[in-house]
Amino acid sequence: MTSRKNILAKDVMRNHFVELDGMATVKQAIQLMNQQGAKVVIIKKRHEHDAHGLVLLSDIAKKVLARDRAPERVNLYEIMSKPMLTVPPEMDVRYCARLFDRFGLSVAPVLQGQDIIGVVSYGELVLHGLCELID
């Protein structure tokens, strides 16, 4: 009987994301994303009982670029998704993929306690998670 490899979210997550206040502009977010090589913006909580928000490149494309809105005049809170689904660092990549499929996600932050420690996307799940499983 062969044992199954368990590849976890923390094993494949990226820690390239930008964390900003919801009042920051899309222009500021794009500049930071370019500087840091990030594709995800996490919106900080306003207080301890608040939820994090999430802005993806697709949100910016659909809600700013496609609508011909000025990035310097759009605040992140206007286009963010909130609340967002998160995954624990110990979640198996197979379950992450099922969660993505079930809820139509493409990215999920990895939440440990109250802190976001990374993000996983289909890219990480397949290119790092699945590749590890088949090796």
C-alpha atoms as a printed R data frame, in Angstrom:
    type eleno elety resid chain resno       x      y       z
1   ATOM     1    CA   MET     A     1   0.000  0.000   0.000
2   ATOM     2    CA   THR     A     2   1.500  3.314  -1.039
3   ATOM     3    CA   SER     A     3   1.112  6.362   1.117
4   ATOM     4    CA   ARG     A     4  -0.329  9.502  -0.389
5   ATOM     5    CA   LYS     A     5   1.738 12.644  -0.418
6   ATOM     6    CA   ASN     A     6   0.101 15.548   1.307
7   ATOM     7    CA   ILE     A     7   0.974 18.844  -0.297
8   ATOM     8    CA   LEU     A     8  -0.418 21.711   1.739
9   ATOM     9    CA   ALA     A     9  -1.420 25.271   0.916
10  ATOM    10    CA   LYS     A    10   1.583 26.574   2.857
11  ATOM    11    CA   ASP     A    11   3.881 24.440   0.680
12  ATOM    12    CA   VAL     A    12   2.741 26.061  -2.569
13  ATOM    13    CA   MET     A    13   1.567 29.546  -1.553
14  ATOM    14    CA   ARG     A    14   3.171 32.726  -2.847
15  ATOM    15    CA   ASN     A    15   3.959 35.503  -0.450
16  ATOM    16    CA   HIS     A    16   4.005 38.123  -3.183
17  ATOM    17    CA   PHE     A    17   0.979 40.259  -2.436
18  ATOM    18    CA   VAL     A    18   0.425 43.889  -1.614
19  ATOM    19    CA   GLU     A    19  -1.441 44.943   1.513
20  ATOM    20    CA   LEU     A    20  -3.117 48.352   1.414
21  ATOM    21    CA   ASP     A    21  -5.832 50.383   3.068
22  ATOM    22    CA   GLY     A    22  -9.170 50.477   1.246
23  ATOM    23    CA   MET     A    23  -8.805 54.236   0.746
24  ATOM    24    CA   ALA     A    24  -5.703 53.735  -1.417
25  ATOM    25    CA   THR     A    25  -6.267 54.332  -5.108
26  ATOM    26    CA   VAL     A    26  -6.074 51.790  -7.894
27  ATOM    27    CA   LYS     A    27  -3.133 53.782  -9.277
28  ATOM    28    CA   GLN     A    28  -1.218 53.348  -6.001
29  ATOM    29    CA   ALA     A    29  -2.028 49.641  -5.965
30  ATOM    30    CA   ILE     A    30  -0.852 49.135  -9.556
31  ATOM    31    CA   GLN     A    31   2.409 50.941  -8.842
32  ATOM    32    CA   LEU     A    32   3.111 48.760  -5.785
33  ATOM    33    CA   MET     A    33   2.080 45.591  -7.602
34  ATOM    34    CA   ASN     A    34   4.519 46.408 -10.400
35  ATOM    35    CA   GLN     A    35   7.330 47.159  -7.943
36  ATOM    36    CA   GLN     A    36   6.796 43.989  -5.921
37  ATOM    37    CA   GLY     A    37   5.777 41.590  -8.690
38  ATOM    38    CA   ALA     A    38   2.418 40.944  -7.015
39  ATOM    39    CA   LYS     A    39  -0.894 40.042  -8.647
40  ATOM    40    CA   VAL     A    40  -3.090 40.355  -5.558
41  ATOM    41    CA   VAL     A    41  -3.950 43.238  -3.226
42  ATOM    42    CA   ILE     A    42  -5.160 42.431   0.268
43  ATOM    43    CA   ILE     A    43  -7.240 45.207   1.794
44  ATOM    44    CA   LYS     A    44  -6.442 45.730   5.469
45  ATOM    45    CA   LYS     A    45  -9.084 45.450   8.151
46  ATOM    46    CA   ARG     A    46 -10.331 48.762   9.528
47  ATOM    47    CA   HIS     A    47 -10.725 47.293  13.021
48  ATOM    48    CA   GLU     A    48 -10.437 43.895  14.697
49  ATOM    49    CA   HIS     A    49 -14.036 42.867  13.910
50  ATOM    50    CA   ASP     A    50 -13.763 43.830  10.240
51  ATOM    51    CA   ALA     A    51 -12.939 41.447   7.387
52  ATOM    52    CA   HIS     A    52 -10.085 41.674   4.896
53  ATOM    53    CA   GLY     A    53 -10.863 42.581   1.307
54  ATOM    54    CA   LEU     A    54  -9.322 41.340  -1.927
55  ATOM    55    CA   VAL     A    55  -8.548 43.013  -5.258
56  ATOM    56    CA   LEU     A    56  -7.315 40.989  -8.220
57  ATOM    57    CA   LEU     A    57  -5.948 42.156 -11.554
58  ATOM    58    CA   SER     A    58  -9.210 40.969 -13.110
59  ATOM    59    CA   ASP     A    59 -11.147 43.308 -10.782
60  ATOM    60    CA   ILE     A    60  -9.059 46.243 -11.965
61  ATOM    61    CA   ALA     A    61  -9.472 45.223 -15.615
62  ATOM    62    CA   LYS     A    62 -13.257 44.758 -15.362
63  ATOM    63    CA   LYS     A    63 -14.183 47.554 -12.962
64  ATOM    64    CA   VAL     A    64 -11.686 50.257 -13.911
65  ATOM    65    CA   LEU     A    65 -10.064 49.659 -17.307
66  ATOM    66    CA   ALA     A    66 -13.120 48.297 -19.147
67  ATOM    67    CA   ARG     A    67 -15.312 51.075 -17.746
68  ATOM    68    CA   ASP     A    68 -12.758 53.749 -18.643
69  ATOM    69    CA   ARG     A    69 -12.473 54.965 -15.052
70  ATOM    70    CA   ALA     A    70  -9.420 56.941 -13.932
71  ATOM    71    CA   PRO     A    71  -7.217 54.731 -11.686
72  ATOM    72    CA   GLU     A    72  -6.168 57.745  -9.631
73  ATOM    73    CA   ARG     A    73  -9.830 58.464  -8.808
74  ATOM    74    CA   VAL     A    74 -11.004 54.970  -7.868
75  ATOM    75    CA   ASN     A    75 -10.444 53.757  -4.318
76  ATOM    76    CA   LEU     A    76  -9.771 50.082  -3.696
77  ATOM    77    CA   TYR     A    77 -12.792 49.729  -1.409
78  ATOM    78    CA   GLU     A    78 -15.006 50.491  -4.447
79  ATOM    79    CA   ILE     A    79 -13.833 47.431  -6.383
80  ATOM    80    CA   MET     A    80 -12.772 44.937  -3.693
81  ATOM    81    CA   SER     A    81 -14.406 41.637  -2.832
82  ATOM    82    CA   LYS     A    82 -15.280 41.434   0.835
83  ATOM    83    CA   PRO     A    83 -15.536 39.231   2.773
84  ATOM    84    CA   MET     A    84 -13.256 36.774   1.042
85  ATOM    85    CA   LEU     A    85 -12.833 33.058   1.403
86  ATOM    86    CA   THR     A    86  -9.489 32.049   2.876
87  ATOM    87    CA   VAL     A    87  -7.703 28.738   3.304
88  ATOM    88    CA   PRO     A    88  -5.696 27.519   6.289
89  ATOM    89    CA   PRO     A    89  -1.994 26.789   5.742
90  ATOM    90    CA   GLU     A    90  -2.567 23.086   6.495
91  ATOM    91    CA   MET     A    91  -5.263 22.566   3.837
92  ATOM    92    CA   ASP     A    92  -4.364 19.893   1.279
93  ATOM    93    CA   VAL     A    93  -4.025 21.288  -2.254
94  ATOM    94    CA   ARG     A    94  -6.684 18.821  -3.452
95  ATOM    95    CA   TYR     A    95  -9.218 20.417  -1.113
96  ATOM    96    CA   CYS     A    96  -8.086 23.894  -2.155
97  ATOM    97    CA   ALA     A    97  -8.811 22.967  -5.777
98  ATOM    98    CA   ARG     A    98 -12.264 21.654  -4.798
99  ATOM    99    CA   LEU     A    99 -12.998 24.836  -2.857
100 ATOM   100    CA   PHE     A   100 -11.944 26.958  -5.848
101 ATOM   101    CA   ASP     A   101 -14.207 24.940  -8.137
102 ATOM   102    CA   ARG     A   102 -17.193 24.962  -5.806
103 ATOM   103    CA   PHE     A   103 -17.108 28.704  -5.148
104 ATOM   104    CA   GLY     A   104 -15.721 29.974  -8.455
105 ATOM   105    CA   LEU     A   105 -12.467 31.233  -6.962
106 ATOM   106    CA   SER     A   106  -9.193 31.813  -8.754
107 ATOM   107    CA   VAL     A   107  -7.190 33.013  -5.735
108 ATOM   108    CA   ALA     A   108  -7.482 32.564  -1.985
109 ATOM   109    CA   PRO     A   109  -5.411 34.113   0.777
110 ATOM   110    CA   VAL     A   110  -3.781 31.756   3.264
111 ATOM   111    CA   LEU     A   111  -4.852 32.796   6.751
112 ATOM   112    CA   GLN     A   112  -2.960 31.754   9.875
113 ATOM   113    CA   GLY     A   113  -4.631 33.070  13.001
114 ATOM   114    CA   GLN     A   114  -5.489 36.655  12.104
115 ATOM   115    CA   ASP     A   115  -2.626 37.109   9.630
116 ATOM   116    CA   ILE     A   116  -2.541 36.562   5.897
117 ATOM   117    CA   ILE     A   117   0.726 34.773   5.228
118 ATOM   118    CA   GLY     A   118   0.387 34.127   1.501
119 ATOM   119    CA   VAL     A   119  -1.928 33.499  -1.428
120 ATOM   120    CA   VAL     A   120  -2.686 30.430  -3.516
121 ATOM   121    CA   SER     A   121  -4.066 30.393  -7.034
122 ATOM   122    CA   TYR     A   122  -4.709 27.733  -9.644
123 ATOM   123    CA   GLY     A   123  -1.150 28.349 -10.834
124 ATOM   124    CA   GLU     A   124   0.383 27.316  -7.525
125 ATOM   125    CA   LEU     A   125  -2.060 24.446  -7.040
126 ATOM   126    CA   VAL     A   126  -1.293 22.904 -10.421
127 ATOM   127    CA   LEU     A   127   2.304 23.868 -11.146
128 ATOM   128    CA   HIS     A   128   3.599 23.271  -7.643
129 ATOM   129    CA   GLY     A   129   0.994 21.129  -5.881
130 ATOM   130    CA   LEU     A   130   0.036 18.688  -8.622
131 ATOM   131    CA   CYS     A   131   3.596 18.426  -9.959
132 ATOM   132    CA   GLU     A   132   4.776 17.398  -6.477
133 ATOM   133    CA   LEU     A   133   2.039 14.780  -6.275
134 ATOM   134    CA   ILE     A   134   3.010 13.134  -9.562
135 ATOM   135    CA   ASP     A   135   6.771 13.084  -8.948
